[in-house]
Every structure is written in structure tokens, then in C-alpha cells.
Amino acid sequence: MPPTPTPQAPADTVPRSADGRITILLVEDHDMVAEAIRLALDRTDDLLVVGRSLSLRDALTDAARLRPAVVVLDRRLPDGDGIPAIAALKAAARGTRVLVLTGEGSPAVAAQVTEAGGAGLILKAGNLAELQNGVRLVAAGEPAFSKGLLGGALDRLTGRTTAPGAALTPRERETLLLLGDGLGSAEISRRLGVALNTTRNHVQRVLEKLGARSQLEAVVVARREGLLP
């Protein structure tokens, strides 16, 4: 009688550690923050940090090598915004779920995470227990969002609310990006190849559409709403 084949795990199932803990790849470039998060996760009985990446590029390699159950991904990394990299991380380690960490969150950012295939968004300002529980939730296939973000994200995704900045024209978005780089009206005019008065009009409309009273406030609002990296 031929031997009975050994059942194979589905391709999208990521195994836990040998002792049954949820394996985690931490993507965070700041040493002190990474160490605090690692200690908070490792001190539990069911969570285990198996690796740390300093950049998105390293994270893709490490995810493919380690195949963690969960990637805890800092949004702002030296080589870019983490949200657009979610799909690539999931492709690198099939079955891996991605939980994003951010210093500033909003329903708009939460909606971006969801649209990109992320499983959740946790604010760094929250307590470490929230992060621990978030990892457990996403490992179990559930969403994990800091308080107030999930409902707003669903509203954005279903069109029940209009995101700040949705009415910006392409040229106004260009203007906003340059404001985010710290440029003044004169330099923006030169970059865009338009008259200074035209640029001032663009800036004023950006402020009005974002509900901001100053260029600095417009940049703060835009970052909070995910309009700027």
C-alpha cells in the first residue's frame, strides 16, 4: 500500500513559531522605538518578534525570508511611505498580514491602509497593549484600528463623507506637494513655471479647501489626512 501523503498547508497560511507564538517582522528605523516595541511584544506569551528591518527594501527581503504572520510596519521610513508597499510585502510572503504604525492618523489614512490591503492602523501615541492586541487581531484575520479610525475609514471608503483635499485640482495638488517640501511662493512659481500671482492664487485655494489659515497649517492638515507623505 502506498504511503499516505502528508497534508500540505495552504499556500497562503503562514505558520506560527515552533512553540505556537505569532511571528512578527518589525519594520522600524528608529532604534529606541524599535527596541521598546520589540520588548513590549516579546514579553507576552503568544507574540514573537523574529526580525527587524530598517527600510522598505530590507522589509521585502526579510518578509520573503522569514514569512512572518504579521508585519508591523512603520509608515514613515527612510526610503518612502510604507502604505504603498503593503501589496508588495504581502506578495513577498503570502498570507502575511500588515499592521501599520503611524505617528499621525486619520480616517483618510486608515482608508488608504485598507485600500492598499493592510489589516489595520495603530497610532504610536496609543499604549503598547493596544499594539499587542492589534497584532493578535490581524493574525486572526480581523481588522485592528485605533479608536475612531475604523468607522471614519469605512465612511470614506463607502463615500459617506468627503475627504479633505478631494476637491483639489491637479495643479493645486502640485502646489501642496511643494508647500510640503517647505518651498515659498516664489520658488513654487519657478518650479511650476507660472506667474507669482497665479501661485498665490493656487496657495489660497489650497488653504480654503483644506480649511487652513496658514501654509503651515495646510501642510499639517495634509499630512494628517494622508495627502502628503
Backbone as CSV, one residue per row, in Angstrom:
resi,resn,N_x,N_y,N_z,CA_x,CA_y,CA_z,C_x,C_y,C_z
1,MET,0.847,-1.189,0.000,0.000,0.000,0.000,0.888,1.248,0.000
2,PRO,0.646,2.192,-0.911,1.485,3.391,-0.958,1.286,4.221,0.289
3,PRO,2.334,4.958,0.719,2.207,5.779,1.929,1.189,6.891,1.757
4,THR,0.531,7.208,2.817,-0.457,8.283,2.787,0.254,9.621,2.671
5,PRO,-0.106,10.450,1.681,0.568,11.743,1.525,0.397,12.609,2.769
6,THR,1.451,13.349,3.087,1.384,14.273,4.206,0.604,15.511,3.793
7,PRO,-0.436,15.876,4.534,-1.218,17.071,4.156,-0.321,18.297,4.121
8,GLN,-0.517,19.137,3.101,0.247,20.364,2.958,-0.595,21.552,3.400
9,ALA,0.043,22.490,4.078,-0.674,23.698,4.483,-1.008,24.522,3.259
10,PRO,-2.140,25.203,3.267,-2.479,26.074,2.140,-1.370,27.080,1.898
11,ALA,-1.209,27.496,0.642,-0.105,28.385,0.272,-0.168,29.715,0.987
12,ASP,-1.388,30.146,1.375,-1.496,31.459,1.997,-1.539,31.387,3.526
13,THR,-1.226,30.216,4.087,-1.191,30.069,5.530,0.233,30.248,6.025
14,VAL,0.431,31.186,6.912,1.758,31.433,7.459,1.858,30.739,8.807
15,PRO,2.813,29.818,8.971,2.910,29.101,10.240,3.366,29.996,11.374
16,ARG,2.988,29.610,12.587,3.486,30.292,13.768,4.839,29.693,14.130
17,SER,5.419,30.205,15.223,6.706,29.671,15.659,6.517,28.247,16.154
18,ALA,7.621,27.566,16.414,7.561,26.175,16.855,6.760,26.030,18.142
19,ASP,6.780,27.046,19.000,6.022,26.964,20.253,4.652,27.625,20.153
20,GLY,4.198,27.906,18.925,2.839,28.382,18.707,2.631,29.879,18.787
21,ARG,3.719,30.653,18.938,3.549,32.098,19.036,3.360,32.743,17.661
22,ILE,2.751,33.918,17.651,2.549,34.696,16.424,3.868,35.367,16.068
23,THR,4.378,35.071,14.889,5.668,35.627,14.474,5.483,37.000,13.848
24,ILE,6.415,37.897,14.148,6.280,39.305,13.756,7.577,39.805,13.146
25,LEU,7.464,40.497,12.026,8.575,41.257,11.459,8.305,42.723,11.760
26,LEU,9.223,43.353,12.457,9.085,44.756,12.820,9.873,45.613,11.842
27,VAL,9.197,46.550,11.195,9.845,47.452,10.238,9.844,48.845,10.853
28,GLU,10.978,49.236,11.413,11.101,50.494,12.146,12.563,50.913,12.125
29,ASP,12.829,52.154,11.690,14.222,52.584,11.533,14.808,53.261,12.765
30,HIS,13.987,53.656,13.725,14.497,54.295,14.927,14.792,53.247,15.997
31,ASP,16.045,53.187,16.440,16.486,52.129,17.338,15.715,52.095,18.652
32,MET,15.549,53.236,19.305,14.891,53.249,20.611,13.425,52.848,20.499
33,VAL,12.768,53.327,19.458,11.362,52.968,19.248,11.250,51.470,18.957
34,ALA,12.122,50.968,18.098,12.094,49.554,17.739,12.323,48.672,18.960
35,GLU,13.271,49.059,19.809,13.571,48.253,20.990,12.397,48.241,21.961
36,ALA,11.747,49.391,22.139,10.585,49.446,23.027,9.449,48.571,22.512
37,ILE,9.219,48.623,21.203,8.156,47.799,20.613,8.505,46.320,20.728
38,ARG,9.756,45.981,20.429,10.167,44.572,20.497,9.987,44.018,21.904
39,LEU,10.409,44.773,22.909,10.269,44.320,24.291,8.804,44.146,24.669
40,ALA,7.963,45.085,24.221,6.536,45.010,24.541,5.886,43.783,23.916
41,LEU,6.308,43.432,22.719,5.723,42.286,22.034,6.290,40.963,22.554
42,ASP,7.594,40.936,22.760,8.235,39.681,23.171,7.914,39.281,24.609
43,ARG,7.506,40.237,25.436,7.251,39.885,26.835,5.924,39.157,27.024
44,THR,5.133,39.063,25.972,3.893,38.306,26.043,4.168,36.840,25.738
45,ASP,3.208,35.988,26.080,3.396,34.547,25.882,3.107,34.092,24.457
46,ASP,2.393,34.932,23.693,1.924,34.465,22.387,2.489,35.240,21.202
47,LEU,3.383,36.207,21.438,3.935,37.017,20.356,5.455,36.893,20.329
48,LEU,6.027,36.883,19.127,7.476,36.727,18.987,7.980,37.545,17.802
49,VAL,8.859,38.511,18.064,9.494,39.283,17.000,10.639,38.440,16.437
50,VAL,10.549,38.089,15.163,11.563,37.222,14.552,12.557,38.007,13.708
51,GLY,12.311,39.308,13.507,13.242,40.097,12.710,12.871,41.559,12.738
52,ARG,13.840,42.386,12.397,13.611,43.828,12.302,14.251,44.355,11.028
53,SER,13.513,45.184,10.308,14.005,45.799,9.075,14.090,47.306,9.276
54,LEU,15.077,47.916,8.639,15.296,49.355,8.782,14.711,50.164,7.632
55,SER,14.285,49.486,6.570,13.792,50.181,5.383,12.781,49.300,4.667
56,LEU,12.073,49.903,3.711,11.120,49.125,2.916,11.842,48.070,2.083
57,ARG,12.979,48.445,1.541,13.740,47.499,0.720,14.142,46.277,1.536
58,ASP,14.658,46.510,2.740,15.035,45.385,3.601,13.807,44.580,4.010
59,ALA,12.694,45.272,4.239,11.480,44.594,4.679,11.001,43.578,3.652
60,LEU,11.087,43.914,2.379,10.658,42.983,1.335,11.508,41.712,1.354
61,THR,12.823,41.895,1.515,13.724,40.738,1.575,13.466,39.925,2.830
62,ASP,13.329,40.599,3.966,13.142,39.903,5.235,11.797,39.195,5.308
63,ALA,10.764,39.799,4.742,9.447,39.173,4.751,9.468,37.872,3.954
64,ALA,10.122,37.890,2.795,10.220,36.679,1.972,11.022,35.588,2.679
65,ARG,12.040,35.998,3.437,12.902,35.029,4.119,12.263,34.473,5.387
66,LEU,11.614,35.346,6.155,11.103,34.942,7.468,9.646,34.487,7.429
67,ARG,8.900,34.948,6.451,7.465,34.649,6.321,6.733,34.803,7.651
68,PRO,6.743,36.002,8.213,6.080,36.228,9.498,4.567,36.196,9.367
69,ALA,3.890,35.952,10.448,2.431,36.013,10.432,1.965,37.451,10.270
70,VAL,2.708,38.385,10.892,2.318,39.798,10.865,3.555,40.660,10.616
71,VAL,3.424,41.637,9.746,4.431,42.686,9.592,3.907,43.931,10.292
72,VAL,4.631,44.390,11.304,4.305,45.656,11.962,5.145,46.725,11.264
73,LEU,4.484,47.564,10.494,5.143,48.448,9.537,5.013,49.911,9.924
74,ASP,6.146,50.551,10.232,6.137,51.995,10.441,5.788,52.669,9.118
75,ARG,4.946,53.690,9.171,4.536,54.316,7.914,5.664,55.111,7.272
76,ARG,6.449,55.842,8.080,7.470,56.723,7.517,8.845,56.092,7.691
77,LEU,9.447,55.728,6.563,10.747,55.062,6.567,11.707,55.813,5.664
78,PRO,13.006,55.584,5.807,13.981,56.363,5.024,13.772,56.307,3.520
79,ASP,13.244,55.180,3.017,13.073,55.064,1.570,11.623,55.188,1.117
80,GLY,10.773,55.784,1.970,9.435,56.069,1.479,8.312,55.797,2.462
81,ASP,7.102,56.041,1.974,5.868,55.819,2.717,5.562,54.324,2.721
82,GLY,5.266,53.767,3.889,5.031,52.333,3.978,3.735,51.863,3.348
83,ILE,2.725,52.730,3.281,1.413,52.276,2.804,1.459,51.732,1.372
84,PRO,2.097,52.425,0.416,2.142,51.865,-0.940,2.918,50.547,-1.038
85,ALA,3.701,50.210,-0.005,4.491,48.973,-0.041,3.731,47.775,0.510
86,ILE,2.522,47.978,1.013,1.781,46.882,1.646,1.568,45.716,0.682
87,ALA,1.130,46.023,-0.535,0.856,44.951,-1.501,2.112,44.141,-1.796
88,ALA,3.244,44.816,-1.945,4.496,44.111,-2.236,4.921,43.236,-1.067
89,LEU,4.712,43.700,0.157,5.048,42.896,1.327,4.181,41.642,1.392
90,LYS,2.919,41.800,1.104,2.026,40.636,1.124,2.363,39.649,0.005
91,ALA,2.821,40.171,-1.119,3.224,39.294,-2.221,4.527,38.571,-1.893
92,ALA,5.404,39.242,-1.143,6.692,38.638,-0.793,6.531,37.473,0.163
93,ALA,5.532,37.535,1.022,5.289,36.460,1.984,3.785,36.204,2.021
94,ARG,3.344,35.324,1.170,1.910,35.095,1.014,1.279,34.664,2.328
95,GLY,0.181,35.310,2.676,-0.500,35.017,3.916,-0.143,35.967,5.035
96,THR,0.944,36.702,4.868,1.341,37.688,5.869,0.326,38.824,5.915
97,ARG,0.047,39.293,7.113,-0.859,40.423,7.285,-0.065,41.625,7.772
98,VAL,-0.456,42.802,7.322,0.328,44.007,7.585,-0.447,44.949,8.489
99,LEU,0.189,45.307,9.613,-0.366,46.258,10.563,0.522,47.494,10.546
100,VAL,-0.055,48.638,10.197,0.722,49.871,10.041,0.741,50.658,11.341
101,LEU,1.918,51.190,11.686,2.085,52.102,12.809,2.294,53.508,12.265
102,THR,1.693,54.492,12.892,1.872,55.861,12.419,1.852,56.841,13.578
103,GLY,2.601,57.922,13.423,2.596,58.965,14.437,1.356,59.823,14.354
104,GLU,0.830,60.006,13.146,-0.370,60.806,12.933,-1.339,59.998,12.082
105,GLY,-2.548,59.814,12.585,-3.527,59.027,11.846,-4.820,59.782,11.676
106,SER,-5.593,59.361,10.701,-6.899,59.957,10.438,-7.720,58.919,9.684
107,PRO,-9.041,59.116,9.599,-9.843,58.201,8.789,-9.359,58.097,7.347
108,ALA,-8.836,59.210,6.801,-8.338,59.176,5.421,-7.140,58.239,5.301
109,VAL,-6.225,58.310,6.269,-5.062,57.417,6.245,-5.510,55.976,6.460
110,ALA,-6.447,55.773,7.377,-6.960,54.426,7.614,-7.586,53.851,6.346
111,ALA,-8.293,54.710,5.596,-8.884,54.253,4.334,-7.801,53.878,3.333
112,GLN,-6.708,54.640,3.299,-5.596,54.304,2.401,-4.997,52.949,2.762
113,VAL,-4.830,52.696,4.056,-4.288,51.405,4.509,-5.201,50.268,4.060
114,THR,-6.500,50.451,4.261,-7.467,49.418,3.878,-7.444,49.179,2.374
115,GLU,-7.443,50.255,1.594,-7.428,50.124,0.139,-6.160,49.439,-0.352
116,ALA,-5.051,49.633,0.374,-3.777,49.028,-0.026,-3.664,47.565,0.391
117,GLY,-4.631,47.084,1.168,-4.604,45.686,1.593,-4.090,45.490,3.006
118,GLY,-3.899,46.597,3.744,-3.450,46.483,5.122,-4.562,46.008,6.035
119,ALA,-4.171,45.415,7.164,-5.149,44.853,8.096,-5.493,45.809,9.228
120,GLY,-4.714,46.885,9.384,-5.020,47.788,10.468,-4.060,48.957,10.547
121,LEU,-4.417,49.916,11.403,-3.612,51.114,11.607,-3.646,51.461,13.088
122,ILE,-2.482,51.462,13.711,-2.376,51.755,15.138,-1.532,53.004,15.320
123,LEU,-1.992,53.907,16.188,-1.268,55.135,16.471,-0.136,54.855,17.459
124,LYS,1.027,55.447,17.187,2.156,55.290,18.100,1.864,55.916,19.458
125,ALA,0.963,56.887,19.486,0.626,57.542,20.746,-0.208,56.643,21.651
126,GLY,-0.738,55.552,21.105,-1.524,54.637,21.913,-0.642,53.837,22.855
127,ASN,-1.263,53.087,23.756,-0.459,52.283,24.678,-0.018,50.989,24.012
128,LEU,0.975,50.354,24.601,1.560,49.164,23.998,0.588,47.985,24.009
129,ALA,-0.333,47.977,24.955,-1.335,46.905,24.984,-2.212,46.957,23.734
130,GLU,-2.467,48.175,23.233,-3.261,48.306,22.007,-2.528,47.685,20.833
131,LEU,-1.212,47.873,20.778,-0.427,47.263,19.711,-0.418,45.751,19.844
132,GLN,-0.234,45.255,21.044,-0.250,43.803,21.264,-1.572,43.197,20.795
133,ASN,-2.672,43.806,21.207,-3.984,43.295,20.814,-4.213,43.448,19.318
134,GLY,-3.657,44.527,18.732,-3.782,44.715,17.292,-3.097,43.606,16.525
135,VAL,-1.923,43.209,16.961,-1.208,42.108,16.305,-2.033,40.824,16.391
136,ARG,-2.604,40.567,17.547,-3.419,39.347,17.711,-4.636,39.371,16.784
137,LEU,-5.263,40.530,16.688,-6.444,40.642,15.841,-6.114,40.389,14.371
138,VAL,-5.087,41.051,13.855,-4.790,40.897,12.431,-4.279,39.495,12.135
139,ALA,-3.576,38.870,13.098,-3.126,37.487,12.894,-4.314,36.543,12.780
140,ALA,-5.415,36.915,13.440,-6.626,36.100,13.393,-7.525,36.463,12.217
141,GLY,-7.047,37.394,11.373,-7.826,37.780,10.208,-8.829,38.882,10.465
142,GLU,-8.713,39.563,11.603,-9.625,40.651,11.945,-8.941,41.997,11.733
143,PRO,-9.707,43.068,11.512,-9.105,44.400,11.385,-8.714,44.942,12.751
144,ALA,-7.719,45.814,12.782,-7.281,46.434,14.037,-6.964,47.905,13.771
145,PHE,-7.806,48.783,14.270,-7.617,50.213,14.070,-7.748,50.929,15.403
146,SER,-6.909,51.943,15.601,-7.034,52.760,16.806,-8.417,53.398,16.847
147,LYS,-8.840,53.727,18.048,-10.188,54.241,18.270,-10.506,55.421,17.355
148,GLY,-11.661,55.364,16.732,-12.132,56.456,15.894,-11.690,56.389,14.444
149,LEU,-10.763,55.482,14.120,-10.245,55.438,12.754,-11.047,54.513,11.847
150,LEU,-11.506,53.375,12.375,-12.165,52.394,11.509,-13.484,52.917,10.957
151,GLY,-14.327,53.485,11.837,-15.612,53.991,11.368,-15.437,55.067,10.315
152,GLY,-14.495,55.976,10.554,-14.233,57.030,9.587,-13.692,56.485,8.289
153,ALA,-12.859,55.443,8.396,-12.313,54.833,7.182,-13.422,54.210,6.350
154,LEU,-14.358,53.542,7.017,-15.476,52.925,6.293,-16.339,53.986,5.623
155,ASP,-16.527,55.116,6.322,-17.289,56.209,5.709,-16.598,56.709,4.449
156,ARG,-15.272,56.844,4.532,-14.529,57.319,3.364,-14.639,56.316,2.218
157,LEU,-14.493,55.034,2.557,-14.489,54.001,1.519,-15.852,53.854,0.854
158,THR,-16.915,54.100,1.625,-18.257,53.960,1.069,-18.807,55.270,0.529
159,GLY,-17.995,56.338,0.617,-18.413,57.611,0.049,-19.392,58.391,0.886
160,ARG,-19.534,58.019,2.184,-20.484,58.750,3.020,-19.935,60.094,3.485
161,THR,-18.605,60.265,3.405,-18.017,61.558,3.717,-17.031,61.919,2.627
162,THR,-16.749,63.205,2.513,-15.793,63.685,1.519,-14.470,63.984,2.201
163,ALA,-13.409,63.402,1.695,-12.095,63.606,2.302,-11.615,65.030,2.057
164,PRO,-11.009,65.654,3.088,-10.397,66.968,2.854,-9.385,66.861,1.719
165,GLY,-9.426,67.800,0.816,-8.500,67.755,-0.300,-9.057,67.073,-1.533
166,ALA,-10.231,66.461,-1.407,-10.797,65.763,-2.566,-11.095,66.726,-3.706
167,ALA,-11.357,67.997,-3.370,-11.707,68.976,-4.400,-10.489,69.665,-4.997
168,LEU,-9.275,69.322,-4.547,-8.080,69.955,-5.085,-7.881,69.580,-6.551
169,THR,-7.541,70.565,-7.359,-7.219,70.298,-8.761,-5.801,69.722,-8.843
170,PRO,-5.433,69.118,-9.982,-4.060,68.606,-10.121,-2.999,69.670,-9.851
171,ARG,-3.206,70.907,-10.328,-2.223,71.956,-10.090,-2.169,72.346,-8.611
172,GLU,-3.323,72.332,-7.961,-3.346,72.630,-6.525,-2.658,71.532,-5.726
173,ARG,-2.783,70.307,-6.181,-2.069,69.208,-5.515,-0.557,69.368,-5.694
174,GLU,-0.139,69.773,-6.883,1.286,70.042,-7.096,1.764,71.138,-6.154
175,THR,0.950,72.180,-6.037,1.294,73.289,-5.145,1.416,72.798,-3.711
176,LEU,0.479,71.959,-3.286,0.507,71.419,-1.925,1.756,70.583,-1.683
177,LEU,2.132,69.768,-2.644,3.343,68.955,-2.504,4.577,69.831,-2.317
178,LEU,4.640,70.924,-3.063,5.786,71.827,-2.947,5.755,72.584,-1.621
179,LEU,4.559,72.926,-1.146,4.447,73.524,0.187,4.958,72.541,1.240
180,GLY,4.636,71.265,1.044,5.097,70.235,1.961,6.600,70.095,1.975
181,ASP,7.255,70.473,0.873,8.724,70.449,0.806,9.347,71.702,1.413
182,GLY,8.486,72.598,1.899,8.985,73.800,2.557,9.267,74.961,1.624
183,LEU,8.769,74.914,0.392,9.039,75.977,-0.569,8.076,77.145,-0.384
184,GLY,8.567,78.355,-0.679,7.736,79.538,-0.660,7.107,79.789,-2.013
185,SER,6.262,80.795,-2.093,5.523,81.073,-3.328,6.445,81.354,-4.513
186,ALA,7.523,82.085,-4.281,8.423,82.426,-5.385,9.065,81.184,-5.979
187,GLU,9.527,80.286,-5.128,10.165,79.063,-5.626,9.139,78.144,-6.275
188,ILE,7.931,78.095,-5.714,6.872,77.282,-6.319,6.552,77.815,-7.713
189,SER,6.495,79.133,-7.861,6.239,79.738,-9.177,7.293,79.296,-10.177
190,ARG,8.542,79.316,-9.741,9.634,78.910,-10.637,9.517,77.429,-11.001
191,ARG,9.217,76.601,-10.018,9.111,75.157,-10.281,7.958,74.850,-11.241
192,LEU,6.843,75.544,-11.043,5.662,75.264,-11.869,5.655,76.033,-13.181
193,GLY,6.517,77.032,-13.273,6.577,77.823,-14.492,5.368,78.712,-14.687
194,VAL,4.872,79.275,-13.580,3.707,80.161,-13.654,4.041,81.472,-12.946
195,ALA,3.200,82.477,-13.152,3.408,83.780,-12.522,3.220,83.681,-11.013
196,LEU,3.880,84.589,-10.303,3.810,84.576,-8.844,2.375,84.766,-8.361
197,ASN,1.635,85.662,-9.008,0.238,85.875,-8.602,-0.598,84.623,-8.805
198,THR,-0.310,83.886,-9.867,-1.025,82.628,-10.114,-0.744,81.636,-8.994
199,THR,0.520,81.553,-8.585,0.881,80.652,-7.491,0.184,81.056,-6.204
200,ARG,0.160,82.358,-5.940,-0.514,82.821,-4.718,-1.995,82.454,-4.735
201,ASN,-2.596,82.509,-5.909,-4.000,82.097,-6.022,-4.154,80.608,-5.743
202,HIS,-3.215,79.792,-6.276,-3.258,78.345,-6.019,-3.129,78.073,-4.521
203,VAL,-2.178,78.760,-3.892,-1.955,78.558,-2.455,-3.209,78.925,-1.669
204,GLN,-3.822,80.036,-2.027,-5.012,80.475,-1.307,-6.143,79.460,-1.450
205,ARG,-6.302,78.891,-2.647,-7.364,77.898,-2.845,-7.065,76.609,-2.074
206,VAL,-5.788,76.255,-1.994,-5.401,75.078,-1.200,-5.798,75.286,0.255
207,LEU,-5.484,76.474,0.784,-5.826,76.770,2.169,-7.337,76.713,2.386
208,GLU,-8.092,77.278,1.464,-9.549,77.296,1.603,-10.127,75.882,1.577
209,LYS,-9.633,75.055,0.663,-10.189,73.710,0.511,-9.794,72.777,1.661
210,LEU,-8.661,73.084,2.308,-8.244,72.278,3.455,-8.728,72.867,4.777
211,GLY,-9.372,74.040,4.712,-9.844,74.685,5.927,-8.716,75.178,6.803
212,ALA,-7.611,75.584,6.185,-6.419,76.027,6.915,-6.302,77.545,6.867
213,ARG,-5.671,78.102,7.907,-5.491,79.551,7.982,-4.091,79.992,7.584
214,SER,-3.192,79.044,7.426,-1.819,79.371,7.045,-1.243,78.224,6.232
215,GLN,-0.124,78.499,5.564,0.533,77.448,4.794,0.996,76.318,5.700
216,LEU,1.513,76.661,6.870,1.963,75.637,7.808,0.806,74.756,8.252
217,GLU,-0.323,75.383,8.564,-1.491,74.604,8.973,-1.979,73.719,7.831
218,ALA,-1.912,74.214,6.597,-2.316,73.407,5.442,-1.452,72.161,5.320
219,VAL,-0.150,72.302,5.541,0.755,71.153,5.471,0.443,70.163,6.585
220,VAL,0.173,70.678,7.786,-0.166,69.801,8.917,-1.445,69.024,8.615
221,VAL,-2.463,69.722,8.122,-3.730,69.060,7.777,-3.503,68.023,6.685
222,ALA,-2.746,68.386,5.669,-2.493,67.472,4.542,-1.767,66.211,5.003
223,ARG,-0.813,66.359,5.918,-0.099,65.177,6.426,-1.040,64.314,7.267
224,ARG,-1.843,64.948,8.078,-2.775,64.202,8.916,-3.770,63.420,8.066
225,GLU,-4.178,63.992,6.950,-5.178,63.348,6.092,-4.562,62.444,5.031
226,GLY,-3.253,62.291,5.071,-2.607,61.381,4.117,-2.395,61.962,2.745
227,LEU,-2.548,63.286,2.597,-2.345,63.910,1.305,-0.869,64.158,1.028
228,LEU,-0.064,64.169,2.087,1.385,64.303,1.967,2.034,63.141,2.693
229,PRO,3.182,62.654,2.197,3.874,61.559,2.884,4.521,62.042,4.174
